[in-house]
Amino acid sequence: MEINFEVLNYLNMINEKFGILYSHFGYNPLPDDFTLSQKLIKERLAFNKMAKTLKTPDFVFDEKRKIRKKFKKSLKNTKKLEKIVKNTEKIDNFDKNDFLIYLSMRKKLLKNEIFSFYKTEFEEGKSYAEIYNINPVFGKLLEKSFEEDIDIENYLEHLGENYKTAYKELQEKVKKKKKEKLTENIATINQIVEKSKKVAKVSNNIKTKTVAGKTNKEREV
């Protein structure tokens, strides 16, 4: 198979596992005419920032057997969603092909993670995050897919509207996190400055006492 490096680079940007699946096994969910545009790169960078706001769900800390069962539940929901989307002409003002690409990648990664679940190096929290981070907006909209059956009709009917809402919410979280980090950095800098002042003050006091001691000795002589 001839490697398309634009495809490989983009898949690696999402998750290196997709890059391996493409280069080693030929898995490519992207269209034949795919090009890695500035728009896609910018979108991916935005998603990467959103991914850092993820709050790991409580079920990830449950028994392995129960967690794996929830992953299988999400896979079932994803397959069902993909099947219906393929056979519908319109999805509430949303690009059908883009959504199908996402569902294909989600399905592939879920299968991969379920297969790898009992390997020694497998980490449940990291695995959940990787699935979520394919596209954090869809990840947020499919959070409940791990624990309950999705109302497909209702989900697709409001997909475009809900996607925009979730995107804005995650953007706000990114801004809030950035602001909190800035505040934290300023507080750290202020602490360092205050410590430096205290050290300088102590140092000056020592020098003053030393000079005073020498002066007294000189007088005695």
C-alpha positions as CSV (number, residue, x, y, z in Angstrom):
1,M,0.0,0.0,0.0
2,E,1.3,3.5,-0.9
3,I,1.3,5.7,2.1
4,N,-0.4,9.1,1.8
5,F,1.6,11.2,4.3
6,E,-1.1,13.9,4.6
7,V,-3.5,11.2,5.7
8,L,-0.9,9.6,8.0
9,N,0.0,13.0,9.6
10,Y,-3.7,13.9,10.2
11,L,-4.5,10.5,11.7
12,N,-1.5,10.8,14.0
13,M,-2.6,14.2,15.1
14,I,-5.9,12.6,16.3
15,N,-4.3,9.5,17.9
16,E,-1.1,7.6,17.0
17,K,-3.1,4.4,17.1
18,F,-4.9,5.5,14.0
19,G,-1.6,6.2,12.3
20,I,-0.5,2.6,13.1
21,L,-3.8,1.2,11.9
22,Y,-3.4,3.1,8.6
23,S,0.3,2.4,7.9
24,H,0.3,-1.2,9.1
25,F,-3.2,-2.4,8.2
26,G,-4.5,0.1,5.6
27,Y,-7.3,1.5,7.8
28,N,-8.3,4.8,6.3
29,P,-11.7,6.4,7.2
30,L,-10.9,9.6,5.3
31,P,-12.1,10.4,1.7
32,D,-9.9,9.6,-1.3
33,D,-9.4,13.3,-2.1
34,F,-8.4,14.1,1.5
35,T,-5.9,17.0,1.9
36,L,-4.5,18.3,5.2
37,S,-5.8,21.9,5.2
38,Q,-5.0,24.8,7.6
39,K,-8.6,24.6,8.6
40,L,-8.3,21.0,9.7
41,I,-5.1,21.7,11.6
42,K,-6.6,24.7,13.3
43,E,-9.7,22.6,14.3
44,R,-7.5,19.8,15.6
45,L,-5.5,22.2,17.7
46,A,-8.7,23.5,19.2
47,F,-9.9,19.9,19.9
48,N,-6.6,19.2,21.7
49,K,-7.2,22.1,24.0
50,M,-10.8,21.0,24.6
51,A,-9.6,17.5,25.4
52,K,-7.7,18.8,28.4
53,T,-11.0,19.9,30.1
54,L,-12.2,16.2,30.2
55,K,-13.6,15.1,33.5
56,T,-13.2,11.3,33.8
57,P,-16.5,9.6,34.6
58,D,-16.9,7.6,37.8
59,F,-17.4,4.3,36.1
60,V,-13.8,4.3,34.9
61,F,-12.8,3.5,38.4
62,D,-15.0,0.4,38.7
63,E,-14.0,-3.2,38.2
64,K,-12.4,-4.0,34.8
65,R,-15.2,-6.4,33.9
66,K,-17.9,-3.7,34.4
67,I,-15.9,-1.1,32.6
68,R,-15.3,-3.3,29.6
69,K,-19.1,-4.0,29.5
70,K,-19.7,-0.2,29.3
71,F,-17.2,0.1,26.5
72,K,-19.1,-2.7,24.6
73,K,-22.3,-0.8,25.3
74,S,-20.9,2.4,23.7
75,L,-19.7,0.3,20.7
76,K,-23.2,-1.1,20.2
77,N,-24.6,2.4,20.3
78,T,-22.0,3.6,17.8
79,K,-22.7,0.8,15.4
80,K,-26.4,1.5,15.6
81,L,-25.9,5.2,15.1
82,E,-23.6,4.6,12.1
83,K,-26.1,2.2,10.4
84,I,-28.9,4.6,10.7
85,V,-26.8,7.6,9.5
86,K,-25.7,5.7,6.4
87,N,-29.3,5.3,5.4
88,T,-30.6,8.8,6.1
89,E,-30.4,11.6,3.6
90,K,-30.3,14.5,6.1
91,I,-28.9,15.1,9.6
92,D,-30.1,18.3,11.1
93,N,-27.9,20.7,9.3
94,F,-24.8,18.6,9.8
95,D,-22.3,17.2,7.3
96,K,-23.2,13.5,7.0
97,N,-19.8,12.4,5.7
98,D,-17.9,14.1,8.5
99,F,-20.1,12.4,11.1
100,L,-19.6,9.0,9.4
101,I,-15.9,9.5,9.5
102,Y,-16.1,10.2,13.2
103,L,-18.3,7.2,13.9
104,S,-16.0,4.9,11.9
105,M,-13.0,6.1,14.0
106,R,-14.9,5.8,17.2
107,K,-16.0,2.3,16.3
108,K,-12.5,1.2,15.3
109,L,-10.9,2.6,18.5
110,L,-13.6,1.1,20.7
111,K,-13.0,-2.3,19.1
112,N,-9.3,-1.9,19.6
113,E,-9.6,-0.9,23.2
114,I,-12.1,-3.7,24.1
115,F,-9.7,-6.2,22.5
116,S,-6.8,-4.8,24.5
117,F,-8.6,-4.5,27.8
118,Y,-6.9,-7.2,29.8
119,K,-3.4,-6.5,28.6
120,T,-1.0,-5.6,31.5
121,E,-0.2,-2.1,30.1
122,F,-3.9,-1.2,29.5
123,E,-5.1,1.9,31.4
124,E,-8.9,2.4,31.5
125,G,-8.8,6.2,32.1
126,K,-6.3,6.8,29.3
127,S,-8.4,4.6,27.0
128,Y,-11.6,6.5,27.8
129,A,-9.8,9.8,27.2
130,E,-8.5,8.6,23.8
131,I,-12.0,7.7,22.7
132,Y,-13.4,11.0,23.9
133,N,-10.6,13.0,22.3
134,I,-11.2,11.8,18.7
135,N,-13.5,14.7,18.7
136,P,-14.2,16.1,22.2
137,V,-17.5,17.8,21.1
138,F,-18.9,14.5,19.9
139,G,-17.2,12.8,22.8
140,K,-19.3,15.1,25.1
141,L,-22.5,14.4,23.2
142,L,-21.9,10.6,23.4
143,E,-20.9,10.5,27.1
144,K,-24.1,8.6,28.0
145,S,-23.5,6.0,25.3
146,F,-21.4,4.0,27.7
147,E,-24.2,3.6,30.2
148,E,-27.6,3.7,28.3
149,D,-29.2,3.1,24.9
150,I,-29.2,6.2,22.8
151,D,-32.5,7.6,21.5
152,I,-31.1,7.7,17.9
153,E,-34.0,9.6,16.4
154,N,-33.9,12.4,19.0
155,Y,-30.1,12.4,18.9
156,L,-30.0,13.0,15.1
157,E,-32.9,15.5,15.1
158,H,-30.9,17.9,17.4
159,L,-27.4,17.0,16.4
160,G,-26.5,20.3,14.7
161,E,-27.9,22.4,17.5
162,N,-26.4,20.3,20.3
163,Y,-23.0,20.3,18.5
164,K,-22.8,24.1,18.4
165,T,-23.9,24.3,22.1
166,A,-21.3,21.7,23.2
167,Y,-18.6,23.4,21.2
168,K,-19.2,26.7,22.9
169,E,-19.3,25.1,26.3
170,L,-16.0,23.4,25.7
171,Q,-14.5,26.7,24.4
172,E,-15.6,28.4,27.6
173,K,-14.0,25.7,29.7
174,V,-10.7,26.2,27.7
175,K,-10.8,29.9,28.4
176,K,-11.6,29.3,32.1
177,K,-8.8,26.8,32.4
178,K,-6.4,29.2,30.7
179,K,-7.5,32.0,33.0
180,E,-7.1,29.8,36.1
181,K,-3.6,28.8,34.9
182,L,-2.6,32.4,34.4
183,T,-3.9,33.3,37.9
184,E,-1.9,30.3,39.3
185,N,1.2,31.4,37.5
186,I,0.9,35.0,38.7
187,A,0.4,33.7,42.3
188,T,3.5,31.5,41.9
189,I,5.6,34.4,40.6
190,N,4.4,36.6,43.5
191,Q,5.4,33.9,46.0
192,I,8.9,33.6,44.4
193,V,9.3,37.4,44.5
194,E,8.2,37.5,48.2
195,K,10.6,34.7,49.1
196,S,13.4,36.5,47.2
197,K,12.7,39.7,49.2
198,K,12.8,37.8,52.5
199,V,16.1,36.1,51.5
200,A,17.5,39.5,50.5
201,K,16.4,41.0,53.8
202,V,18.0,38.2,55.8
203,S,21.1,38.5,53.8
204,N,21.3,42.3,54.3
205,N,20.8,41.8,58.0
206,I,23.6,39.3,58.2
207,K,25.9,41.7,56.3
208,T,25.0,44.6,58.6
209,K,25.7,42.5,61.7
210,T,29.0,41.3,60.2
211,V,30.1,44.9,59.4
212,A,29.0,46.1,62.9
213,G,31.0,43.2,64.5
214,K,34.1,44.1,62.5
215,T,33.8,47.8,63.5
216,N,33.5,46.9,67.2
217,K,36.7,44.7,67.0
218,E,38.5,47.5,65.2
219,R,37.6,49.9,68.1
220,E,38.8,47.4,70.6
221,V,42.2,47.2,68.9
